[in-house]
Amino acid sequence: MTIRLGDVVPDFDAETTEGPIRFHEWLGDSWGVLFSHPRNFTPVCTTELGQVARLKPEFDRRNVKVIGLSVDPLDAHEKWAQDIAETQGYAPNFPLIADPDRTISGLYDMIHPNASDTMTVRSVFVVGPDKKLKLSLTYPASAGRNFDEILRVIDSLQLTAQHAVATPANWKDGEDVIIVPSVSDEAAKEKFPGGWKTLKPYLRMVAQPGK
Ligand code: BEZ
């Protein structure tokens, strides 16, 4: 099943390292990141889970719940956690879904048979509090993801959900943003009383709201 931006993401029941969950209920009013890793006891995945555990306070600060998934069974997740702690200095501090029958992987189109019949690709789904898909990414098994980038784009998603702005290339929290073209100069005067810089009529830069 293809899940597109703006779709309500599929709900599911899952066994996780923190007990059984129903996904939408588990998300509650939070944002969510659901990410798959191809297999347990593999090198790149080991580093990724260590990085997500290290960054967990940053996800918490943004009201984002993080949950991993692989097709390995629950007992393998528990054994592997010890290796992650030993080699990465951080044990998983977020739930990992066990999806040995690949029900959830199928629901989220995480298995790409021309890449591998048996393992998931490295998928990332960022879900808003409305349960709608805000962003998805697909990486191959050979490339570990940059979870700082995922936090960066969550900053953009959360900002642009609240204000009539967009964020430019390579933007980071605290930097100037773009007034969206649908806001007229007249309306912008009310929304951005501190003023803005017009580089082109369609490219108006303004200080990040709320900073
Ligand atoms: C890894 O995590 O290192 C990995 C997993 C599956 C295939 C290739 C690499």
Residues whose N, C-alpha, C, O or C-beta is under 5 A from the ligand:
A	BS01	BEZ	P38 R39 T42 P43 V44 C45 A141
